[in-house]
Amino acid sequence: MDEGGSVSHRNGAHKRPRLEDVAARVGVSTASVSLVLRGVAGPSERTRQRVLKAAADLGYQVDRTASTLASRRSRLLGVMVDIHSPFHAELVEHLHTAAEEVGYDLVLSTLTRTRDEQTAVDTLLAFRSEALILLGPTAAADTLSALDNKAPVIAVGRRIADAGLDVVRTADDDGVGQIVDHLVGLGHREIVYVDGGKGVIATDRRRGYRTAMRRHGLGECIRVLGGDNTEAAGERAARHLLDGDALPTAVVAFNDQCAIGVLAALSRAGISVPGQVSVAGYDDDTLSRLSCFNLTTVSQGALEQARHAVTAAVERLDQDRTEPREVVLAPHLVVRGTTAAPA
């Protein structure tokens, strides 16, 4: 063994310390070491301290693969996440905390511009995920229902009608409606919406905008611009508005990333926000809270969504719940510095 505690072998190579190496260092059985490292009662406090010190000195780490194979359960929750979404990143952080509190861990599989949902899900299943928490899935309802037959599926952030699986989401149409209510209350009438493209989430938010505008008697002012969930889409929409005859007094974007794109394009054109144009987003992600943006937005309650999602998974895995359940959380408006009364 070298001075750093790693295990040396005859050929001079250093290999990862094993359970047997910790046991040999302390002079106890491997069974006792296993009990200590798993936090199981039995070994004395003196033995426990010696084992923990030896494991730390040797740099020993538990082999999760071996332990899960031995137990026939992985206790892993698979999470599909869009690598480009700050809101998804925040959800994952809360999911980790909620999972650890109930003795589970997470496996993450990412969506990218070249990696689709099917590939991401296949990876999660290959790592023996016991349940799948899918953030903002776009797959058809019947596809998700079929997947639920392989492992419990919890869809987060998206309405799924009659799919027979668990859903945790906020009322997106109401959230966008709250933004329109806020802007109308400030005196705005020319309120443009930058759309989120295809998909159920985009549909619900677009409907919320249209419904709220009509509720305030502003049906003739409805204007929807094509977009998606990226900063680039917001910039394109803002440039389109800048090329027009007159700017609206307010812009509502599909999400915070899109709204930040709107802010960037308006800033480059010398348009003051909120002095000339008010801007609002949706998600209340970490970027929206930065002082350089200070974006008015809608919070989806990332912490609450994460806790409900993990609870749903545990109920399916450990409490024999079979009936699907939908949890719909109420979004709430977060007013910051990008909205004000029209000039």
C-alpha positions in Angstrom: 0.0 0.0 0.0 1.5 3.4 -0.8 1.6 6.5 1.4 -1.6 7.9 0.0 -3.5 4.8 1.0 -4.2 3.4 -2.5 -3.7 -0.3 -3.0 -0.5 -1.2 -4.8 -0.1 -4.4 -6.8 2.8 -6.4 -8.0 2.8 -4.8 -11.5 3.1 -1.3 -9.8 -0.5 -0.3 -10.8 -2.9 1.3 -8.4 -6.4 -0.2 -8.3 -9.5 1.0 -6.7 -9.7 -0.1 -3.0 -12.1 -2.9 -2.3 -14.2 -3.8 0.6 -11.6 -6.5 1.5 -8.9 -3.8 1.7 -10.9 -1.8 4.2 -11.5 -5.0 6.3 -7.8 -5.9 6.2 -6.8 -2.4 7.3 -9.1 -2.6 10.4 -8.9 -6.3 11.1 -12.5 -7.1 10.9 -14.7 -9.1 8.5 -16.0 -7.7 5.2 -19.5 -8.3 6.6 -18.8 -5.8 9.4 -17.4 -3.3 7.0 -20.5 -3.6 4.8 -22.8 -3.1 7.8 -21.0 0.1 8.8 -20.9 1.6 5.3 -24.6 0.9 4.9 -25.4 2.4 8.2 -26.9 -0.8 9.6 -26.9 -1.4 13.4 -24.6 -4.1 14.8 -20.9 -3.1 14.9 -19.8 -1.2 18.0 -19.2 2.5 17.8 -15.4 2.0 18.1 -15.5 -0.4 15.1 -17.7 1.9 13.2 -15.3 4.9 13.6 -12.3 2.7 12.7 -14.0 1.4 9.5 -15.0 4.9 8.4 -11.5 6.2 9.0 -10.0 3.4 7.1 -12.4 3.8 4.2 -11.6 7.5 4.1 -7.8 6.9 4.3 -8.0 4.4 1.4 -10.4 6.4 -0.7 -12.9 3.6 -0.7 -16.2 4.2 -2.5 -19.2 2.0 -2.5 -19.7 0.1 -5.8 -23.3 0.9 -6.5 -23.5 -1.5 -9.4 -22.5 -4.5 -7.3 -24.8 -3.5 -4.4 -27.8 -2.9 -6.6 -27.3 -6.2 -8.4 -27.1 -8.0 -5.1 -30.3 -6.4 -3.8 -32.2 -6.8 -7.2 -33.3 -3.2 -6.8 -31.5 -0.1 -8.1 -33.4 2.5 -6.0 -32.7 4.8 -9.0 -35.2 7.3 -10.4 -34.5 8.1 -14.1 -34.9 11.8 -15.0 -35.1 13.0 -18.6 -33.9 16.7 -18.7 -33.4 19.2 -21.5 -29.8 20.3 -21.2 -30.6 23.8 -22.5 -33.3 24.6 -19.9 -32.3 26.5 -16.8 -35.7 25.6 -15.3 -35.1 21.9 -15.8 -31.7 22.4 -14.1 -33.5 23.8 -11.1 -36.0 21.0 -11.1 -33.2 18.4 -11.1 -31.6 20.1 -8.0 -34.8 19.8 -6.1 -35.4 16.3 -7.4 -32.0 15.2 -6.0 -32.9 16.5 -2.6 -36.4 15.0 -2.5 -35.1 11.6 -3.7 -32.2 11.4 -1.2 -34.7 12.1 1.6 -36.5 8.8 0.8 -33.5 6.7 0.0 -33.4 7.0 -3.7 -30.8 8.5 -6.1 -31.2 9.9 -9.7 -29.9 8.9 -13.1 -30.0 11.8 -15.6 -30.4 11.4 -19.3 -30.3 14.6 -21.4 -32.2 15.9 -24.4 -30.0 17.8 -26.9 -30.4 19.1 -30.4 -29.2 15.7 -31.6 -30.5 13.4 -28.9 -34.2 12.7 -28.8 -36.6 11.5 -26.1 -36.6 7.9 -27.1 -32.8 7.7 -26.8 -32.9 9.5 -23.5 -35.5 7.1 -22.1 -33.7 4.0 -23.4 -30.6 5.1 -21.5 -32.6 5.5 -18.3 -34.0 2.0 -18.7 -30.6 0.6 -19.5 -29.4 1.9 -16.1 -32.2 0.0 -14.3 -34.2 3.1 -13.4 -37.1 1.9 -11.3 -39.3 4.9 -12.3 -39.1 7.6 -15.0 -39.5 11.3 -14.2 -39.8 13.0 -17.6 -39.5 16.8 -17.6 -41.7 18.4 -20.2 -42.0 15.3 -22.5 -43.4 15.8 -26.0 -44.0 12.2 -26.9 -47.6 11.2 -27.8 -49.9 10.2 -24.9 -50.1 6.6 -26.2 -46.3 6.4 -26.4 -46.0 7.5 -22.7 -48.8 5.1 -21.7 -46.9 2.2 -23.3 -43.7 3.3 -21.5 -45.6 3.3 -18.2 -46.0 -0.5 -18.6 -42.2 -0.9 -18.5 -41.7 1.4 -15.5 -43.9 4.0 -13.7 -43.8 7.3 -15.6 -44.3 10.7 -14.0 -44.7 13.4 -16.5 -43.7 16.8 -15.1 -44.9 20.1 -16.5 -47.3 18.9 -19.2 -51.0 18.2 -19.4 -51.7 14.6 -20.7 -55.3 13.8 -21.2 -56.5 10.2 -20.6 -53.0 8.8 -20.7 -53.3 6.7 -17.5 -50.1 7.8 -16.0 -49.0 10.3 -13.2 -48.7 14.0 -14.1 -47.4 16.9 -12.0 -47.8 20.3 -13.6 -48.9 23.8 -13.1 -52.0 25.4 -14.7 -50.1 27.0 -17.6 -53.1 28.8 -19.1 -53.9 30.4 -15.8 -50.3 31.5 -15.4 -50.2 33.3 -18.7 -53.6 34.8 -17.8 -52.1 36.2 -14.7 -49.5 38.0 -16.8 -52.1 39.5 -19.1 -54.2 40.5 -16.0 -51.2 42.3 -14.6 -50.4 44.1 -17.8 -54.0 45.2 -18.4 -54.1 46.4 -14.9 -51.1 48.6 -15.6 -53.0 50.1 -18.6 -51.6 48.0 -21.5 -53.8 47.1 -24.5 -51.3 46.3 -27.3 -50.0 43.1 -25.8 -48.1 40.7 -28.1 -47.5 37.1 -27.3 -44.4 35.2 -28.6 -45.4 31.6 -29.0 -43.6 28.5 -27.9 -44.2 26.4 -31.0 -45.8 23.0 -31.1 -46.7 20.8 -28.2 -49.2 20.7 -25.3 -47.4 23.2 -23.1 -47.2 25.8 -25.8 -50.8 25.2 -26.7 -52.0 25.7 -23.1 -50.0 28.9 -22.7 -51.1 30.3 -26.0 -54.7 29.6 -25.0 -54.2 31.3 -21.7 -53.1 34.5 -23.5 -56.0 34.4 -25.9 -58.6 33.7 -23.2 -57.3 36.5 -21.0 -57.2 39.0 -23.8 -60.8 38.3 -24.7 -61.8 38.4 -21.0 -60.6 42.0 -20.9 -62.4 42.9 -24.1 -59.1 43.0 -26.1 -59.9 40.3 -28.6 -59.2 42.7 -31.5 -55.7 43.3 -30.1 -54.7 39.6 -30.0 -51.4 39.1 -31.8 -49.3 35.9 -31.7 -45.8 35.7 -33.2 -44.1 32.4 -34.0 -41.4 31.3 -31.6 -40.0 28.5 -29.5 -38.3 28.1 -26.1 -35.0 29.7 -27.0 -33.3 33.1 -26.7 -32.9 33.2 -30.4 -36.7 32.9 -30.9 -37.2 35.9 -28.7 -34.6 37.9 -30.6 -36.3 37.1 -33.9 -39.7 38.1 -32.6 -38.4 41.4 -31.3 -36.6 42.2 -34.6 -39.9 41.5 -36.4 -41.7 44.0 -34.0 -38.9 46.5 -34.5 -39.3 46.3 -38.3 -43.0 47.1 -38.0 -44.8 50.4 -38.1 -45.3 50.7 -34.3 -44.1 48.7 -31.3 -46.6 47.2 -28.9 -46.5 48.5 -25.3 -46.0 45.0 -23.9 -44.6 41.6 -24.9 -45.3 38.3 -23.2 -42.9 35.4 -24.1 -43.5 31.7 -23.9 -40.7 31.3 -21.3 -37.9 33.2 -19.6 -35.3 32.2 -22.2 -37.4 33.6 -25.0 -38.1 36.7 -22.9 -34.4 37.3 -22.4 -34.0 37.1 -26.2 -36.6 39.8 -26.5 -34.8 42.0 -23.9 -31.5 41.6 -25.7 -32.9 42.7 -29.1 -34.8 45.6 -27.7 -31.7 46.7 -25.8 -29.5 46.7 -28.9 -32.1 48.8 -30.7 -32.1 51.4 -27.9 -35.6 50.6 -26.7 -36.0 51.1 -23.0 -37.7 48.4 -20.9 -40.1 49.0 -19.3 -40.1 52.6 -20.3 -41.2 52.0 -23.9 -42.0 48.3 -23.9 -42.9 46.0 -20.9 -41.6 42.4 -21.2 -42.7 39.3 -19.2 -41.6 35.7 -19.3 -42.7 32.4 -17.8 -40.9 29.9 -15.4 -39.1 32.1 -12.9 -35.8 30.3 -13.7 -32.5 31.3 -12.2 -31.6 33.7 -15.1 -34.8 35.7 -14.7 -33.8 36.6 -11.1 -30.4 38.0 -12.0 -30.3 41.8 -11.5 -29.3 42.3 -15.1 -32.6 40.9 -16.3 -34.9 41.4 -13.2 -37.7 39.8 -15.3 -41.4 39.8 -14.5 -42.4 36.2 -14.9 -44.6 33.4 -13.5 -43.3 30.9 -11.0 -44.2 27.2 -11.6 -43.0 26.2 -8.1 -40.0 24.0 -9.0 -39.6 22.8 -5.4 -43.2 21.7 -5.1 -43.2 20.0 -8.5 -40.1 18.1 -7.7 -41.4 16.9 -4.3 -44.7 15.8 -5.8 -42.9 13.9 -8.6 -40.7 12.0 -6.2 -43.7 11.2 -4.0 -45.6 9.9 -6.9 -42.7 7.6 -7.9 -42.3 6.3 -4.4 -46.0 5.6 -4.1 -46.0 3.6 -7.3 -42.8 1.7 -6.3 -43.2 1.1 -2.6 -46.8 1.7 -1.7 -48.6 -0.3 -4.4 -50.5 2.6 -5.8 -51.8 1.7 -9.3 -54.4 4.4 -10.1 -52.9 7.3 -12.1 -53.0 10.8 -10.4 -52.7 14.3 -11.7 -51.4 17.1 -9.5 -52.1 20.6 -10.8 -50.3 23.3 -8.9 -51.4 27.0 -9.0 -48.7 29.2 -10.7 -48.1 32.7 -9.3 -47.0 36.0 -10.8 -43.6 37.4 -9.8 -43.5 41.1 -10.6 -40.0 42.5 -11.1 -38.5 45.4 -13.1 -39.4 44.7 -16.7 -43.1 45.7 -16.5 -44.6 49.1 -15.8 -47.5 51.3 -16.9 -47.3 52.3 -20.6 -45.7 55.7 -21.3 
